[in-house]
Amino acid sequence: MWLQQRLKGLPGLLSSSWARRLLCLLGLLLLLLWFGGSGARRAAGGLHLLSWARGKPGAAEPSACLEAATRVWRGLRERGEAVPLGPGVPALVANGFLAVDVAANRLWVTPGEREPAVAPDFVPFVQLRPLSALSEAGESVLLLREGLLRRVRCLQLGAPGSGPAAVVPGPASASGLVTGSGRDCVLLQEDFLAHRGRPHVYLQRIQLNNPTERVAALQTVGPTVGPVPRAFTSTLEKVGDHQFLLYSGRSPPSPTGLVHLVVVAAKKLVNRLQVAPKTQLDETVLWVVHVSGPLNSQVLKSKAAKELKKITDAHTPSGLTVNLTLYYMLSCSPAPLLSPNLSHRERDLMEATLNYEDHCFSGHATMHAENLWPGRLSSVQQILQLSDLWKLTLQKRGCKGLVKVGAPGILQGMVLSFGGLQFTENHLQFQADPDVLHNSYALHGIRYKNDHINLAVLADAEGKPYLHVSVEARGQPVKIYACEAGCLDEPVELTSAPQGHTFSVMVTQPITPLLYISTDLMHLQDLRHTLHLKAILAHDEHMAQQDPGLPFLFWFSVASLITLFHLFLFKLIYNEYCGPGAKPLFRSKVQSLCVCVFRARDHGLGSALSLGQAEAWAVMGS
C-alpha cells in the first residue's frame, strides 16, 4: 500500500521544476562516470600503462613488455605506415649519400653522381650489451612516414653475475605475470636514421627506461673498425669541452684498383651506460662521414715515395738512428762525475759547466751530417772512429768544457748540435736553417741554469712549422723568457705549464736565430735594437722567395724571340707596300679605260667605235 501511494505521487513530484533538474543532474553525473571508466580502460590498453611501468611489485616478462611496447605499431601496419623487419625487408636507412644496413651494421657511401657506392670496413653504430640481463625480447620496424628504423628491446634484469640458471621462479600473479625482483624489465628503444638536410650525417637515438628497483647497466661497443685487416685508424680529438673520435681509412680497392679515402667523426660515449632506478636516459649519437674521389693506390704510393725521397735526400736521420748513435757515443765516453775520487770543487765546476755551456754549439746544425749520424754501423771499429769524430767536432765548435765533463757533457753537446742551439754570454739561441724545417723533431732535457728546456719543431694542420717550448723546473725557480726571431714582440715568460708555449717561425733578412731564450728580460728587450734587420717574413713567405720560378735568361730569350718575330713581320709589310716594285694601294678606273682604248686603236678598230666605247665606259666609270 505504501509503495502504491508513493508511485501515485510520483507524477506530482516530477511535475516540480527543481526535482526535474536534480534528476537530470544525477543522470549526467552517472553518464560521466561511465565514460570516465571506459576511457581509463581504453587508456590502459592503448597507452601501454603496464604494471612494470607503474612500479608495481609484479613486473612483466620480456615478451609481455614487448607486446605492450609495440601495440601501437598494429594501427600503423594496418594503415601501411610501418613494416616489421623480416625476410625480404632489408633494414636500410639512407639519404642518397649514406646508406646503412642496421641489421648487418654496415655502411655504404656514394662518392658522387654515377659512381658506385663503396662499403668501407667500418662498423657504423653503437652496440648496447646489457651486463646482467637474464632474458631479452626485441622487435624492429620501419616507420615509413618518419623515414627511420626503430628497434625495441625488453631486457629482464638480474643481479650482476647472475644467469638463467640462477633464476628462482616466483608465484604467479593474478595477471599471469611472474612476480619477484629478478623478473624486472627495462625498455630500450633505438632509432636509426640518415639526416635528409645534412647528407653527411647519420644518427642513433637511444632511450632507456628503467622502472625497476635496481640500476640498469649496458656496455657500449663501437663504433669501431672491422675485422683484420684493419683499414681504419682512430684518434681522440678535443674541441673546447667536447671530445669526439676521428676515424680515417680507405675503402676496399675496386676491380680497377681505385680506392676512396673515408673520414668519420663520431661522438664519444662512455664505456658503460648506467640508469638509476625509476629514471630514463636519452642519448643521441651523431656521425659525420666524408669521402674523397677515386684514387689510384699505386699512384699514391709512388707520390709518397717521391716525397720521402725529397726528405731523405737531405739525410734527415730517423729517430732510431739518433737514439742508437747517442747510445754508442755515451758507451764510448767516460763519466768522471760518477768517480768516487772526484773532489767537491771539481764536481761543482763540472756541474756549473753543464748548467751553462758557453758558446756551444757554434756553427750550423749537424742534423743533416750523414757522417755524424750514420744510418748503419757494422763494426766496433766504425763506432770507435765515430766517437773520435764526434769529440773532435764538439771541441772545434766551442764545446771543450762539455767534452771534459764526459758522457753527460757529450750528450748535451750532441743535442745542441742536432738542432743548431748555441749558448752565448746572455742567452740560448735556436739557429736552425729555416729551409729544412719540414722535418718535425723534439729535443728534450736541454740544461739551462738549473732547469731543463724541451724544444720541438712541429707543423700545424696546413703544414706550417712552429716552435713548442716547455720548461721542467729542477731546482730553485728561475724566471726564463723567450722571444721569436727579431724579438719585436714582448718576450714571454716560460712556465712549467703542461701545455707549454708556442712561437711562430719568422725569418729575418739577413738570417738571424729563430728563437732566443734568456733569464735576463732586459737583455731580450734590448736585443731588438741591436739586430738591424731589413725585413721579417713569415716562413711561408720566405719559402716562396726561395723559389722565384724560371731564371731571367729564359724570360729574356722568350722576349727576344717575340721582338725578332715582330720586326720580321714589319719588314715584310713594308716591302709589300712601300719598297721597290710595290703595288699601289688604289688604282684609277679612268686610267684603266684609257689603256683599253689605246690597246683597241693598236688593234685597228674604228676610231668612232673606240671613242664611243671609251665615252660609254667613262660614263659608266663616273
C-alpha positions in Angstrom: 0.0 0.0 0.0 2.8 2.4 0.8 4.6 1.7 -2.4 1.4 2.2 -4.4 0.8 5.5 -2.7 4.4 6.7 -3.5 4.1 5.6 -7.1 0.8 7.5 -7.4 2.6 10.6 -6.1 5.5 10.3 -8.5 3.9 12.3 -11.3 3.3 15.1 -8.9 6.8 15.0 -7.7 8.2 15.1 -11.3 6.0 18.0 -12.1 8.2 20.1 -9.8 10.9 22.1 -11.7 13.6 21.6 -9.1 13.0 17.8 -9.0 13.4 17.5 -12.7 16.7 19.5 -12.6 18.0 17.3 -9.8 17.1 14.2 -11.7 18.8 15.4 -14.9 22.0 16.4 -12.9 22.1 12.9 -11.4 21.8 11.2 -14.8 24.5 13.4 -16.3 26.8 12.5 -13.4 26.2 8.8 -13.9 26.9 9.2 -17.6 30.2 11.0 -17.0 31.3 8.3 -14.5 30.6 5.6 -17.1 32.5 7.3 -19.8 35.4 8.0 -17.5 35.7 4.4 -16.5 35.6 3.2 -20.1 38.2 5.8 -21.1 40.5 4.6 -18.4 40.1 1.1 -19.6 41.0 2.1 -23.1 43.9 4.2 -22.0 45.2 1.2 -20.0 45.3 -0.8 -23.3 46.4 1.9 -25.8 49.0 3.9 -23.9 50.9 0.9 -22.6 50.4 1.7 -18.8 51.8 -1.6 -17.8 52.2 -2.9 -14.3 56.1 -2.8 -14.7 55.9 0.8 -15.9 53.8 1.9 -12.9 56.3 0.4 -10.5 54.1 -2.4 -9.2 55.9 -5.3 -7.5 54.9 -7.7 -10.2 57.0 -6.9 -13.3 56.3 -8.2 -16.8 58.1 -10.9 -18.7 60.1 -9.6 -21.7 57.6 -10.9 -24.2 54.7 -9.2 -22.4 56.7 -6.0 -22.1 57.5 -6.1 -25.8 53.8 -6.8 -26.7 52.8 -3.7 -24.8 55.5 -1.5 -26.1 54.8 -2.4 -29.8 51.0 -2.4 -29.5 50.8 1.0 -31.2 52.5 -0.5 -34.3 49.4 -2.5 -35.1 47.5 0.5 -36.3 50.4 1.8 -38.3 50.8 -1.6 -40.0 47.1 -1.6 -40.9 47.5 1.8 -42.5 50.6 0.7 -44.3 52.9 3.2 -42.5 55.0 0.6 -40.7 56.7 -2.6 -42.0 58.2 -5.1 -39.5 61.6 -6.3 -40.3 62.0 -9.9 -41.5 62.9 -11.9 -44.6 62.6 -9.8 -47.7 62.7 -6.5 -45.8 66.2 -5.1 -45.6 67.0 -2.9 -42.5 68.0 0.1 -44.6 68.1 3.8 -43.7 69.6 6.1 -46.3 69.6 9.7 -47.7 71.2 9.4 -51.1 74.7 9.8 -49.9 74.8 7.4 -47.0 73.2 4.0 -46.7 73.3 2.0 -43.5 72.2 -1.6 -43.0 71.2 -1.6 -39.4 70.8 -5.4 -39.1 74.3 -6.1 -40.6 75.8 -2.9 -39.1 77.4 -2.0 -42.5 77.9 1.4 -44.1 77.8 2.4 -47.8 78.9 5.8 -49.1 78.2 7.2 -52.6 81.2 9.4 -53.6 79.4 11.2 -56.4 76.9 11.0 -59.3 77.1 8.0 -61.5 79.7 6.4 -59.2 79.0 3.1 -57.5 78.6 3.0 -53.7 81.6 1.9 -51.7 81.5 -0.1 -48.5 84.3 0.9 -46.1 85.4 -1.6 -43.5 83.7 0.3 -40.7 81.0 -0.6 -38.1 78.7 2.5 -38.1 76.5 2.1 -35.0 77.0 1.7 -31.3 76.0 -1.7 -29.9 74.5 -1.9 -26.5 75.0 -5.1 -24.4 73.3 -5.5 -21.1 75.6 -6.6 -18.3 73.1 -8.5 -16.2 70.2 -9.5 -18.4 68.6 -12.9 -17.8 66.4 -12.8 -20.9 65.6 -10.5 -23.8 62.9 -9.9 -26.4 63.1 -7.5 -29.3 61.4 -6.3 -32.5 62.3 -3.8 -35.2 60.1 -1.9 -37.6 60.5 0.5 -40.5 58.4 3.7 -39.9 57.8 4.8 -43.5 56.4 8.3 -42.7 59.2 9.2 -40.3 61.9 7.7 -42.5 63.7 5.8 -39.7 64.1 2.3 -38.3 63.0 1.7 -34.7 64.2 -1.2 -32.6 62.6 -2.0 -29.2 64.3 -4.4 -26.7 62.8 -5.5 -23.4 65.5 -6.7 -21.0 64.8 -8.8 -18.0 67.4 -7.8 -15.4 69.0 -9.9 -12.7 71.7 -9.4 -10.1 75.2 -8.8 -11.6 76.8 -12.1 -12.5 73.5 -14.0 -12.4 72.3 -16.1 -15.3 69.3 -18.0 -16.3 70.2 -20.9 -14.0 70.2 -18.6 -11.1 66.6 -17.5 -11.5 64.2 -18.9 -9.0 60.6 -18.8 -10.2 58.2 -16.9 -8.0 54.5 -17.2 -7.5 52.2 -16.2 -10.4 50.2 -13.0 -10.0 46.6 -12.5 -11.0 47.6 -11.1 -14.3 49.6 -14.1 -15.3 53.0 -12.3 -14.9 55.7 -13.7 -12.8 56.5 -11.6 -9.7 59.7 -11.1 -7.9 62.6 -8.7 -8.2 64.5 -11.0 -10.5 61.8 -10.5 -13.2 62.1 -6.7 -13.7 62.2 -5.5 -17.3 63.9 -2.5 -18.8 62.7 -0.9 -22.1 65.4 0.0 -24.6 64.3 1.9 -27.7 66.8 2.8 -30.5 66.0 5.0 -33.6 68.3 4.8 -36.6 68.1 7.4 -39.4 70.1 9.2 -42.0 69.7 13.0 -42.0 68.0 14.4 -45.0 69.0 18.0 -44.7 72.7 17.2 -43.9 73.6 14.3 -46.2 76.9 13.6 -44.4 75.2 13.0 -41.1 73.5 9.9 -39.6 72.5 9.4 -36.1 71.3 6.9 -33.4 68.9 7.9 -30.7 68.9 5.8 -27.5 66.1 5.9 -25.0 66.4 3.7 -21.9 63.5 3.5 -19.4 64.3 1.8 -16.1 61.1 1.3 -14.0 62.8 -1.3 -11.8 64.3 -1.0 -8.3 67.9 -1.6 -9.4 70.4 0.2 -11.6 70.4 -0.8 -15.2 73.9 -1.0 -16.8 74.7 -1.5 -20.5 78.1 -1.8 -22.1 78.7 0.3 -25.3 80.7 -1.3 -28.1 81.8 0.7 -31.1 81.8 2.5 -33.4 84.9 0.5 -34.2 86.8 -0.9 -37.2 86.0 -4.2 -38.8 88.0 -7.4 -38.6 91.6 -7.8 -39.7 92.9 -6.3 -41.9 92.2 -3.0 -40.1 91.6 -0.4 -42.8 90.9 2.4 -40.3 92.8 4.2 -37.5 91.2 6.2 -34.7 92.3 9.2 -32.7 90.7 11.1 -29.9 90.2 14.8 -30.7 89.0 17.6 -28.4 87.4 20.9 -29.4 86.6 23.0 -26.4 85.0 20.8 -23.8 83.8 18.2 -26.3 85.6 15.1 -27.2 85.0 13.0 -30.4 86.6 10.1 -32.2 88.1 10.6 -35.6 88.4 7.6 -37.8 90.4 7.7 -41.1 90.9 4.9 -43.6 90.1 3.8 -47.1 87.6 1.7 -48.9 88.4 -1.7 -50.3 90.0 -1.4 -53.8 87.7 -1.7 -56.8 88.5 -4.2 -59.6 90.3 -1.3 -61.4 92.5 -0.7 -58.3 90.8 2.6 -57.3 90.2 3.4 -53.6 88.4 6.1 -51.7 89.7 7.8 -48.6 87.0 7.9 -45.9 86.9 10.0 -42.7 84.3 9.5 -40.0 83.8 11.7 -36.9 81.7 10.3 -34.1 80.6 11.4 -30.7 82.5 9.7 -27.9 80.3 7.7 -25.5 81.3 6.3 -22.1 82.1 2.6 -22.0 79.1 1.9 -19.7 75.7 3.5 -19.6 74.1 3.4 -16.2 70.5 4.3 -15.5 69.3 4.8 -11.9 66.0 3.1 -10.7 62.8 4.8 -11.8 64.6 7.1 -14.3 65.1 7.4 -18.0 68.1 8.1 -20.2 68.0 9.9 -23.5 71.2 9.9 -25.7 71.8 10.9 -29.3 75.0 9.8 -31.1 76.0 11.7 -34.3 78.3 10.6 -37.1 79.7 12.7 -39.9 81.1 11.0 -42.9 83.3 12.5 -45.7 84.7 10.6 -48.7 87.2 11.5 -51.4 87.1 10.9 -55.1 88.6 7.8 -56.6 92.3 7.5 -56.1 94.9 5.1 -57.5 96.7 3.4 -54.7 99.8 2.8 -56.8 99.9 6.4 -57.8 99.6 7.4 -54.1 102.4 5.1 -53.2 104.7 6.5 -55.9 103.9 10.1 -54.8 104.6 9.2 -51.2 107.9 7.6 -52.3 108.9 10.7 -54.2 108.1 13.0 -51.2 110.0 10.6 -48.9 113.0 10.7 -51.3 112.9 14.6 -51.2 113.2 14.4 -47.4 115.8 11.7 -47.2 117.9 13.4 -49.9 118.9 15.9 -47.2 119.7 12.9 -45.0 117.3 13.5 -42.1 118.2 10.7 -39.6 115.4 8.7 -38.2 114.6 8.5 -34.5 116.1 5.1 -34.3 119.4 6.3 -35.9 119.6 9.2 -33.5 119.0 7.2 -30.4 121.3 4.4 -31.4 124.1 6.9 -32.2 123.6 8.6 -28.8 123.8 5.2 -27.1 127.1 4.3 -28.8 128.7 7.7 -28.1 127.7 7.5 -24.4 129.0 4.0 -24.2 132.4 5.1 -25.6 132.7 8.2 -23.2 133.9 8.2 -19.6 131.7 9.6 -16.7 134.1 11.4 -14.3 131.1 12.8 -12.3 130.5 9.2 -11.0 134.1 8.7 -9.9 134.4 8.4 -6.1 137.8 10.1 -6.2 136.4 13.4 -7.6 136.7 16.3 -5.2 133.8 18.6 -4.3 135.5 21.6 -6.1 135.9 19.6 -9.3 132.4 18.3 -9.1 131.0 21.8 -8.7 133.0 23.1 -11.6 131.6 20.2 -13.8 128.1 20.9 -12.7 128.5 24.6 -13.5 129.8 23.7 -17.0 126.7 21.5 -17.6 124.3 24.2 -16.5 125.8 26.9 -18.8 127.7 25.7 -21.9 129.4 28.9 -23.0 129.3 29.3 -26.9 128.4 25.7 -27.5 127.4 24.7 -30.2 128.7 27.2 -32.8 128.1 26.7 -36.5 125.3 25.2 -38.5 123.2 22.2 -37.2 124.5 18.7 -37.6 121.1 17.2 -38.3 121.9 16.5 -42.0 125.5 15.4 -41.5 125.5 11.8 -42.7 128.9 11.1 -41.3 127.9 12.1 -37.8 124.5 10.3 -37.8 125.2 7.2 -40.0 122.3 5.0 -40.9 124.4 1.8 -40.4 127.3 0.8 -38.3 128.6 -2.6 -39.0 131.6 -2.9 -36.7 133.0 -1.8 -33.4 135.9 -0.1 -35.2 133.4 2.2 -37.0 131.8 3.1 -33.7 135.2 4.0 -32.1 136.1 6.1 -35.1 132.7 7.8 -34.9 133.3 8.6 -31.2 136.6 10.3 -32.1 134.9 12.3 -34.8 132.2 13.5 -32.5 134.6 14.6 -29.8 136.7 16.4 -32.4 133.7 18.1 -33.8 132.4 19.2 -30.4 135.8 20.5 -29.4 136.2 22.6 -32.6 132.7 24.1 -32.1 133.1 25.6 -28.7 132.2 22.6 -26.5 135.6 21.7 -25.0 134.2 22.1 -21.5 131.4 19.6 -22.2 133.8 17.1 -23.6 135.9 17.2 -20.4 132.8 16.5 -18.3 132.4 13.2 -20.1 129.2 11.4 -21.1 126.7 14.0 -19.7 128.5 16.8 -21.5 128.9 14.9 -24.8 125.2 14.1 -24.7 124.4 17.8 -24.1 126.7 18.8 -26.9 125.1 16.3 -29.4 121.6 17.5 -28.6 122.6 21.2 -29.0 124.3 20.4 -32.3 121.4 18.4 -33.8 119.1 21.4 -33.8 121.6 24.3 -34.1 121.3 25.5 -30.5 124.0 27.8 -29.2 124.8 29.4 -25.9 126.1 32.9 -25.8 127.0 35.1 -22.9 123.4 36.2 -22.2 121.1 33.8 -23.9 120.4 30.5 -25.7 119.6 30.8 -29.3 118.0 28.4 -31.8 119.6 29.0 -35.2 118.3 26.2 -37.3 118.1 26.6 -41.1 114.6 27.8 -41.9 114.7 25.9 -45.3 114.8 22.5 -43.7 112.0 22.9 -41.1 109.8 20.5 -43.0 111.1 17.8 -40.5 109.4 17.6 -37.1 111.6 16.7 -34.2 111.8 17.3 -30.4 114.8 17.9 -28.2 114.4 17.1 -24.5 116.4 17.9 -21.4 118.4 20.9 -22.6 120.1 22.1 -19.4 119.8 25.8 -18.9 120.7 27.2 -15.4 119.0 24.8 -13.0 116.1 23.9 -15.3 115.6 21.6 -18.3 114.1 23.0 -21.5 112.2 21.0 -24.1 112.1 22.4 -27.7 110.1 20.9 -30.5 109.7 21.8 -34.2 106.1 20.9 -35.2 103.8 21.5 -38.1 100.1 22.7 -37.9 97.2 21.4 -40.0 98.3 23.5 -43.0 101.9 22.2 -42.8 103.4 25.4 -41.5 106.1 24.9 -38.9 106.0 26.3 -35.4 108.1 26.0 -32.2 106.8 24.5 -29.0 108.8 25.2 -25.8 108.3 23.9 -22.3 110.3 24.1 -19.0 110.9 21.4 -16.4 111.9 23.0 -13.1 114.7 21.1 -11.3 115.9 23.4 -8.6 115.3 26.9 -7.3 112.6 28.5 -9.5 114.2 30.9 -12.1 112.2 33.1 -14.5 113.1 32.3 -18.1 111.9 34.4 -21.0 111.7 33.7 -24.8 111.1 35.7 -27.9 110.9 34.7 -31.6 113.1 36.0 -34.4 113.8 39.7 -34.3 112.3 40.0 -30.7 109.8 42.6 -32.0 107.1 41.2 -29.7 107.4 41.4 -25.9 109.3 38.4 -24.5 107.1 35.7 -23.0 107.8 34.1 -19.6 108.2 30.3 -19.9 106.4 28.3 -17.2 106.2 24.7 -16.3 102.6 24.5 -17.5 101.8 21.2 -19.3 100.6 22.8 -22.5 103.9 24.8 -22.9 104.3 27.8 -25.2 104.2 28.1 -29.0 106.1 30.5 -31.2 105.7 31.3 -34.9 108.6 30.7 -37.2 109.7 34.1 -38.5 112.6 34.5 -40.9 114.7 37.7 -40.9 116.7 39.4 -43.6 119.6 38.9 -43.0 119.2 35.5 -41.4 119.2 35.5 -37.5 118.3 32.9 -34.9 114.6 31.8 -34.9 114.3 31.9 -31.1 116.0 33.5 -28.1 115.8 32.2 -24.5 117.3 34.0 -21.6 116.9 34.7 -17.9 117.6 38.4 -18.5 114.4 40.1 -19.6 116.1 43.5 -20.2 118.7 41.8 -22.5 115.9 40.4 -24.7 114.2 43.8 -24.8 117.4 45.5 -25.9 118.2 42.8 -28.4 115.6 44.1 -30.9 117.5 47.4 -31.2 120.9 45.7 -32.0 119.9 43.2 -34.8 119.5 45.9 -37.5 117.2 43.9 -39.7 115.9 44.7 -43.2 112.7 42.7 -43.1 110.9 40.0 -41.1 108.9 37.4 -43.1 106.7 34.6 -42.2 108.1 31.2 -43.0 105.8 30.6 -46.0 106.7 34.0 -47.5 110.4 33.2 -47.1 110.0 29.8 -48.8 108.1 31.5 -51.7 111.1 33.8 -52.2 113.4 30.9 -52.3 111.7 29.5 -55.3 111.4 32.5 -57.7 110.5 30.4 -60.7 112.2 30.3 -64.1 115.6 32.1 -64.5 116.0 35.5 -66.0 117.8 34.1 -69.1 114.7 32.1 -70.0 112.4 35.1 -70.0 115.0 37.2 -71.8 115.2 34.6 -74.6 111.4 34.5 -74.9 111.1 38.3 -75.1 113.9 38.4 -77.7 112.2 35.8 -79.9 108.9 37.8 -79.8 110.7 41.0 -80.7 112.5 39.5 -83.6 109.3 38.0 -85.0 107.5 41.3 -84.9 110.5 43.1 -86.7 110.4 40.4 -89.4 106.7 40.8 -89.9 107.1 44.6 -90.1 109.8 44.3 -92.8 107.5 42.0 -94.9 104.7 44.6 -94.7 107.0 47.5 -95.6 108.5 45.7 -98.6 105.0 44.8 -99.9 103.6 48.3 -99.9 106.5 50.8 -99.6 109.5 49.1 -101.1 110.8 49.0 -104.7 108.2 47.5 -107.1 105.4 47.8 -104.5 101.9 47.7 -105.9 99.7 50.8 -105.4 97.1 50.7 -102.8 94.4 52.3 -105.0 94.0 52.2 -108.9 92.2 54.8 -111.1 89.4 53.5 -113.3 89.9 56.3 -115.9 93.5 55.3 -116.4 92.4 51.7 -116.9 89.8 52.8 -119.5 92.4 54.8 -121.4 94.7 51.9 -121.6 91.9 49.8 -123.1 91.2 52.5 -125.7 94.8 52.7 -126.6 95.0 49.0 -127.0 91.9 49.0 -129.2 93.4 51.5 -131.5 96.5 49.4 -131.8 94.4 46.5 -133.0 93.0 48.6 -135.9 89.5 49.2 -134.7 87.5 52.2 -135.9 88.2 55.4 -134.2 84.5 56.3 -133.9 83.7 52.9 -132.3 86.7 53.2 -130.0 85.9 56.7 -128.9 82.2 55.8 -128.4 83.2 52.8 -126.3 85.6 55.0 -124.4 83.0 57.6 -123.7 80.5 55.0 -122.7 83.0 53.3 -120.4 84.0 56.7 -119.0 80.3 57.5 -118.2 79.9 54.1 -116.6 83.0 54.6 -114.6 81.9 58.0 -113.4 
